[in-house]
Amino acid sequence: MVIFGVEAKPVYSWLQEDSSIIVSFELPAETVKSDVEFHLSAGSMTVGLRELGILLSGDLYGKVDINASSWIITDNRV
């Protein structure tokens, strides 16, 4: 993606299927789980990093089963 003549990477990618959603963010090197701020409620989600602030925040289209949801860090992605 090019914004104002500068090459820019997307902040996140989003994959949604019938019963699941996968949102993926590229993280700075050396990011650990405690650096990630993740909040999920039945109807909204917020993802951020302590050093950078909120990366994505908003209401979800439908209700989410919080107990069936999780997040991980793999290969500098959350």
Secondary structure as UniProt FT lines:
FT   STRAND          2..3
FT   TURN            4..5
FT   STRAND          6..7
FT   STRAND          12..16
FT   STRAND          21..26
FT   TURN            29..30
FT   HELIX           33..35
FT   STRAND          36..40
FT   STRAND          44..49
FT   TURN            50..52
FT   STRAND          53..59
FT   HELIX           66..68
FT   TURN            75..76
//
